[in-house]
Amino acid sequence: MPVGDLSLPEFPVIEGIRLGVAQAGIKKPGRDDVVVIELSPKTQVAGVFTRNAFCAAPVQVARRHLSTASPRYLLINTGNANAGTGAPGLDDCQRSCDLLAQAAGVEPNQVLPFSTGVIGERLPMERFEKAVPEAVAALEATGWARAASGILTTDVVPKGAVARCEIQGQVVNIAGIAKGSGMIRPNMATMLGYVATDAEIAQPLLQQLLHEVSDQSFNRISVDGDTSTNDAVMLMATGASAVLSEQDSAGLAVFREALLSVMQTLAHAIVRDGEGATKFVTVKVTGGRTGAEALETAYTVAHSPLVKTALYASDANWGRILAAVGRTPGLEDLDVEGVTVHLNDVCIVALGGRAADYTEEAGAAVMAQDEITIHIDLGRGEAVDTVWTCDFSHQYVSINADYRS
């Protein structure tokens, strides 16, 4: 089960957004696996995508359509990633956009496609032909919760987050859903995220906000260190409420904080629902010379299989953390005597070795908890960064060994 309470919030209606869901039987019969999101005509859209060189056909097509037209529809399928499928996969992806365009009465390049699931298999296009019109017919403003379930793959629970703020005397709503459980180390910009607001924001500013907030949320999580071929996060602003501009620094700050809350909640939910996860782990690095150095150190610890399996075993094997810090790229001149490491409030490492007052019992008590903070102070600067991750359990291996069964 996921770490912590991941129950869905009560979603607000985002004026200008409707969502519809259908069952195509792409991987399993009898489950929601096709989602359509409709955008009002003046909606502005920003996106960030995977940097994996083998990016999936829908990533390639979505990027192209986003740069050439005003999007009106998003089409999402689960059960099949349409990645590693070459030219035929691109043709299938374009055909899926054509199907939705025909059903909705728009141009094909106004459709942004997204896929998640098994890599290397063709999309079953005959199943889309029936499911896409059904999803369009099911469009409704209150469809967020069902859509959150309809985009899942190995996730145990659906993930959603909402926020509300006041700008210029007007209430602004933000709502988002995401999926992801394994193959998670977003590098954007197998996770997908869709966040919508009724604020009016010009596209360049919307894209800037998405980049900034993604770097503090989705780009700071890792389940297993693997960057998917299909990662994408979309931010949509319908313009039905307050107008935001770069000149309104106060309003922009309020909105940015609310957006960060939504996106960090979604990002944390992905880690909490990581495949086989039993612990939610914050790796905080302080005292770096640069932010890049602090981030690299945090990721090195977060990605260590030895650290992650010790976390699962509730084993206070602090030497594994120390070893990971010591092999971090760019820390070759590290003064190890200046490094301190804490597990929550228990100091485990100081002056280059085991802290004088550390006890195995105190370390084990922390490691037995569901939520743990590993705080590493490099003692060589002022830079700080944080990564959120989880442990590796037997179930992680089982889920991935059986994924295509």
C-alpha positions in Angstrom: 0.0 0.0 0.0 1.1 3.6 -0.6 2.9 5.5 2.2 0.5 7.9 3.8 -3.0 9.0 2.9 -3.4 9.5 -0.9 -7.2 9.9 -1.1 -8.4 12.1 -3.8 -9.4 15.7 -3.0 -12.8 17.2 -3.9 -12.0 18.6 -7.3 -13.3 22.1 -8.3 -14.9 22.7 -11.6 -12.2 24.4 -13.8 -14.3 26.5 -16.2 -13.2 25.6 -19.7 -12.1 22.1 -18.9 -14.1 18.9 -19.5 -12.9 15.3 -19.1 -14.2 12.0 -20.6 -13.2 8.4 -20.1 -13.7 5.2 -22.0 -12.7 1.5 -22.0 -10.7 0.3 -25.0 -9.4 -2.9 -23.5 -5.8 -1.9 -24.6 -4.1 -4.2 -22.0 -6.9 -5.5 -19.8 -10.7 -5.6 -20.5 -13.1 -3.9 -18.3 -10.9 -1.0 -17.1 -10.8 2.7 -18.0 -7.8 3.3 -20.2 -8.6 6.1 -22.6 -9.0 9.7 -21.3 -9.9 12.8 -23.3 -9.5 16.3 -21.9 -11.3 19.1 -23.7 -10.0 22.7 -23.6 -12.0 25.8 -24.3 -10.8 27.7 -27.4 -8.8 30.4 -25.6 -7.0 28.0 -23.2 -3.2 28.4 -23.2 -1.1 25.3 -22.9 2.5 24.7 -21.7 4.3 21.4 -21.6 7.5 19.7 -20.5 8.6 16.4 -21.8 11.1 13.6 -21.3 14.7 14.0 -22.3 15.1 10.3 -23.1 16.5 10.0 -26.6 14.1 7.1 -27.3 11.1 9.4 -26.6 7.8 7.8 -27.5 5.8 8.5 -30.6 3.2 10.6 -28.6 5.9 12.7 -27.1 7.2 13.5 -30.6 3.8 14.3 -32.0 2.6 16.3 -28.9 5.7 18.5 -29.1 5.1 19.1 -32.8 1.4 19.9 -32.4 2.1 22.1 -29.4 4.4 24.2 -31.5 2.2 24.5 -34.5 -1.4 24.9 -33.3 -3.6 25.9 -30.4 -4.5 22.7 -28.6 -8.2 21.9 -28.0 -7.9 18.3 -26.8 -5.6 15.9 -25.0 -5.8 12.2 -25.7 -4.3 9.8 -23.1 -4.1 6.0 -23.2 -2.8 3.6 -20.7 -1.6 0.0 -21.2 0.6 0.8 -24.2 3.5 3.3 -24.4 3.8 3.4 -28.2 7.5 3.8 -27.6 10.2 2.0 -29.5 7.8 1.5 -32.4 9.5 3.5 -35.1 7.6 4.9 -38.1 4.6 2.7 -37.6 4.2 4.0 -34.1 4.2 7.5 -35.3 1.6 6.6 -37.9 -0.6 5.0 -35.2 -0.2 8.1 -33.0 -1.2 10.4 -35.8 -4.2 8.2 -36.6 -5.3 8.4 -32.9 -5.2 12.2 -33.2 -7.2 12.0 -36.5 -9.9 9.9 -34.7 -10.3 12.4 -31.9 -10.3 15.3 -34.3 -13.1 13.7 -36.4 -15.1 13.0 -33.3 -14.7 16.5 -31.9 -14.7 18.6 -35.0 -11.2 20.1 -34.8 -8.0 19.8 -36.7 -5.7 16.8 -36.0 -2.8 19.1 -34.9 -5.1 20.5 -32.2 -4.9 17.2 -30.4 -2.0 16.4 -28.1 -1.5 12.6 -27.6 0.0 10.8 -24.6 0.6 7.2 -23.9 1.8 5.1 -21.0 2.4 1.4 -20.5 4.4 -1.4 -22.2 7.3 -0.3 -24.5 7.8 -1.8 -27.9 4.3 -2.8 -28.9 2.0 -1.3 -31.5 -1.2 0.5 -30.5 -4.3 -1.6 -31.1 -5.9 1.0 -33.3 -9.1 -0.9 -33.9 -9.9 -0.5 -30.2 -9.4 3.3 -30.4 -11.9 3.6 -33.2 -14.7 2.7 -30.7 -13.3 4.1 -27.5 -12.4 7.7 -28.6 -15.9 8.7 -29.6 -17.2 7.2 -26.4 -14.7 9.3 -24.3 -15.8 12.4 -26.2 -19.5 11.6 -25.5 -18.7 11.2 -21.8 -17.0 14.7 -21.5 -18.0 16.5 -18.3 -16.6 19.2 -16.1 -16.7 16.9 -13.0 -14.7 14.1 -14.6 -11.4 14.7 -12.8 -11.6 11.7 -10.4 -12.5 9.1 -13.0 -9.8 10.5 -15.3 -7.3 10.2 -12.4 -8.0 6.5 -12.3 -8.2 6.1 -16.1 -4.5 7.1 -16.6 -3.0 4.6 -14.2 -0.7 1.6 -15.0 1.1 -0.1 -12.0 -0.1 2.7 -9.7 -2.0 1.4 -6.7 -4.2 4.5 -6.2 -5.1 7.5 -8.3 -3.4 10.8 -7.6 -4.9 14.3 -7.5 -4.3 17.7 -5.9 -6.1 21.0 -5.8 -5.5 24.6 -4.6 -7.3 27.8 -4.4 -6.0 31.4 -4.1 -7.2 34.9 -4.4 -5.7 37.3 -6.9 -7.0 40.8 -7.7 -10.1 40.0 -5.6 -10.9 37.0 -7.7 -10.7 33.3 -6.7 -8.4 31.2 -8.8 -8.7 27.4 -8.9 -6.0 24.9 -9.7 -6.6 21.2 -10.1 -4.2 18.4 -11.2 -3.9 14.6 -11.7 -0.9 12.5 -12.3 0.2 8.9 -12.8 3.5 7.2 -12.1 4.8 4.5 -9.9 7.9 3.0 -11.6 10.4 4.0 -14.2 10.5 7.3 -12.3 13.2 9.8 -12.5 11.6 12.6 -14.5 14.1 14.5 -16.4 12.0 17.1 -18.1 11.6 18.9 -18.4 6.4 6.4 -17.3 5.0 9.7 -15.5 2.2 11.9 -16.8 0.8 15.0 -15.2 -2.1 17.3 -16.1 -2.7 20.5 -14.2 -5.3 23.1 -15.1 -6.2 26.5 -13.8 -8.9 29.0 -14.6 -6.4 31.9 -14.5 -5.6 33.9 -17.6 -1.9 33.6 -18.3 0.0 34.3 -21.6 1.6 31.1 -23.0 5.2 32.3 -22.6 4.7 33.1 -18.9 2.8 29.8 -18.5 5.7 27.9 -20.0 8.2 29.7 -17.7 6.1 28.9 -14.6 5.8 25.2 -15.6 9.6 24.9 -16.0 10.3 26.6 -12.7 7.8 24.6 -10.7 8.6 21.3 -12.4 12.2 21.7 -11.3 11.0 22.0 -7.7 8.5 19.1 -7.9 8.5 16.5 -10.6 12.2 17.0 -11.3 13.1 16.3 -7.7 11.6 12.8 -7.3 13.0 9.3 -8.0 11.6 5.9 -7.5 14.3 3.9 -9.3 16.4 6.3 -11.2 15.0 5.4 -14.6 13.8 8.2 -16.9 10.8 7.0 -18.9 10.4 7.3 -22.7 7.0 8.9 -22.2 7.2 11.6 -19.4 5.1 14.6 -19.9 3.5 17.3 -17.7 1.0 19.8 -19.1 -0.2 23.0 -17.6 -3.4 24.5 -19.0 -4.8 28.0 -18.2 -8.4 28.6 -19.5 -8.6 32.3 -18.7 -12.0 32.2 -17.0 -10.8 34.1 -13.9 -8.1 36.5 -12.8 -5.5 37.8 -15.3 -1.9 37.2 -14.3 1.1 39.0 -15.9 4.8 39.5 -15.2 3.9 43.1 -14.1 1.8 41.8 -11.2 4.6 40.4 -9.1 2.5 40.0 -6.0 -0.3 38.1 -7.8 2.2 36.0 -9.6 3.9 35.0 -6.3 0.6 33.9 -4.8 -0.3 31.9 -7.9 3.2 30.3 -8.1 3.0 29.2 -4.5 -0.4 27.6 -5.1 0.8 25.9 -8.3 3.9 24.6 -6.5 1.6 23.1 -3.7 -0.4 21.2 -6.3 2.6 19.9 -8.3 4.7 19.0 -5.2 1.7 17.1 -3.8 1.3 15.2 -7.1 5.1 14.5 -7.2 5.2 13.3 -3.6 2.2 11.1 -4.3 4.1 9.4 -7.1 6.9 8.5 -4.7 4.5 7.5 -2.0 2.9 5.1 -4.5 6.2 3.9 -5.8 6.2 0.3 -6.9 6.5 -1.7 -3.7 7.4 1.4 -1.6 7.1 1.1 2.2 8.9 4.3 3.1 8.8 8.0 1.9 12.3 9.4 2.1 13.5 13.0 1.9 17.1 13.4 1.0 18.1 17.0 1.9 21.6 18.2 1.1 23.0 21.5 2.6 26.4 23.0 2.6 27.1 22.5 -1.1 29.3 24.9 -3.2 26.7 25.0 -5.9 23.1 23.9 -6.3 24.1 21.4 -8.9 26.5 19.8 -6.5 23.9 19.6 -3.8 21.4 18.0 -6.2 23.9 15.5 -7.6 24.7 14.4 -4.0 21.0 14.0 -3.2 20.4 12.0 -6.3 23.4 9.8 -5.7 22.1 8.8 -2.3 18.5 8.5 -3.5 19.5 6.2 -6.4 21.8 3.9 -4.4 20.3 0.3 -4.4 22.2 -0.4 -1.2 20.8 2.6 0.6 17.3 1.8 -0.7 17.4 -1.8 0.4 18.7 -0.8 3.8 15.8 1.6 4.1 13.4 -1.2 3.3 15.0 -3.5 5.9 14.9 -0.6 8.5 18.7 -1.3 8.8 20.6 1.7 10.1 23.6 0.9 7.9 24.9 4.4 7.7 28.1 3.3 5.9 26.0 2.9 2.7 24.9 6.6 2.9 28.5 7.7 3.5 29.8 5.6 0.6 27.1 7.1 -1.7 28.1 10.6 -0.7 31.8 9.9 -1.2 31.3 8.6 -4.8 29.2 11.6 -5.9 30.5 13.0 -9.2 32.2 16.4 -8.7 33.0 15.8 -5.0 36.5 14.4 -5.6 38.0 17.1 -3.3 35.5 16.6 -0.5 36.8 17.2 3.0 35.1 14.2 4.7 35.8 15.6 8.1 33.4 18.5 7.4 30.5 16.2 6.5 27.6 15.6 8.9 24.7 13.2 8.3 21.4 13.0 10.2 18.6 10.5 10.1 15.7 12.8 11.1 17.1 14.4 14.3 19.7 11.7 15.0 23.3 12.6 14.1 24.9 9.5 12.6 28.1 10.9 11.0 30.4 13.7 12.1 34.1 14.5 11.7 34.6 11.9 9.0 33.1 8.9 10.9 30.4 7.7 13.3 29.1 10.5 15.5 30.4 10.2 19.1 27.0 10.0 20.7 25.3 7.8 18.0 23.8 4.5 19.0 22.5 1.7 16.8 19.2 1.7 18.7 18.6 5.4 17.9 19.4 4.9 14.2 17.2 1.7 14.0 14.3 3.6 15.6 14.4 6.2 12.9 14.8 3.7 10.1 11.7 1.8 11.3 9.5 4.9 10.6 7.4 5.2 7.4 8.8 8.7 6.7 12.5 9.5 7.0 14.7 12.5 6.3 18.3 11.9 5.4 20.1 15.3 6.0 23.6 15.6 4.6 25.6 18.7 5.2 28.7 18.8 3.0 30.2 21.7 5.0 31.6 23.5 2.0 29.2 26.2 0.9 25.6 27.6 1.2 23.8 25.7 -1.6 20.8 23.5 -0.7 18.7 21.0 -2.6 16.2 18.2 -1.9 15.1 15.0 -3.6 12.2 12.8 -2.6 12.5 9.0 -3.0 11.4 5.7 -1.6 12.9 2.3 -0.6 13.4 -0.9 -2.7 11.3 -3.8 -1.6 10.8 -7.4 -2.8 7.6 -6.3 -4.3 9.4 -3.8 -6.6 11.3 -6.7 -8.2 8.1 -8.8 -8.4 6.1 -6.0 -10.1 8.7 -5.4 -12.7 9.5 -9.0 -13.3 5.8 -9.7 -14.0 5.0 -6.5 -15.8 4.4 -8.0 -19.2 2.8 -11.2 -17.9 
